[in-house]
């Protein structure tokens, strides 16, 4: 991949494009976690060695007090603050529409990938409009079922979802990953759940499992 020229859009972002020429490319949209930015997940996705694939990494809209950016603030009860969550969700949905029309994207092969807060945004963006996406890779996060407006999980019709979570995660306890897998399976999603003896992080084992799942999803075979 090489750096591409980013269009003016609702969210600042990086664009990495394939070296090869093509009219429309399969695309991974990677959503970073709290306290980082649009650069954070580029090395991870690059390590997946996806051929002829476009990568888009938007930056969350809110500055985080300790550095980087966040998709939303945390309310007193530990759930996403409704106002900031909804602001980010509207911006992200608009951003998806903008890049669909602004870049050479294969509309039938768009994967959402998220880590931590980025996972919650991937769920909130992808699940209600699952026909627009090829699947969701959700790492170290949870389903924001208390979001505003409330999310619906009826009839996900074998929608592919990869979930990874560390059993020793001190930030988002592993029970949230397990609950997400159970909830989404009951709704009909095709869930591939992986649990690892790690914290709030991505290690080589996660990367290997994610690579296999992602290659399978993006392949036309």
Beta strands, then each sheet from edge to edge (+ up, - down):
strand 1: 2-3
strand 2: 13-17
strand 3: 25-31
strand 4: 53-58
strand 5: 62-63
strand 6: 69-70
strand 7: 105-115
strand 8: 135-139
strand 9: 160-166
strand 10: 190-196
sheet 1: 1+ 2- 4+ 3+ 7+ 8+ 9+ 10+
sheet 2: 5+ 6-
end
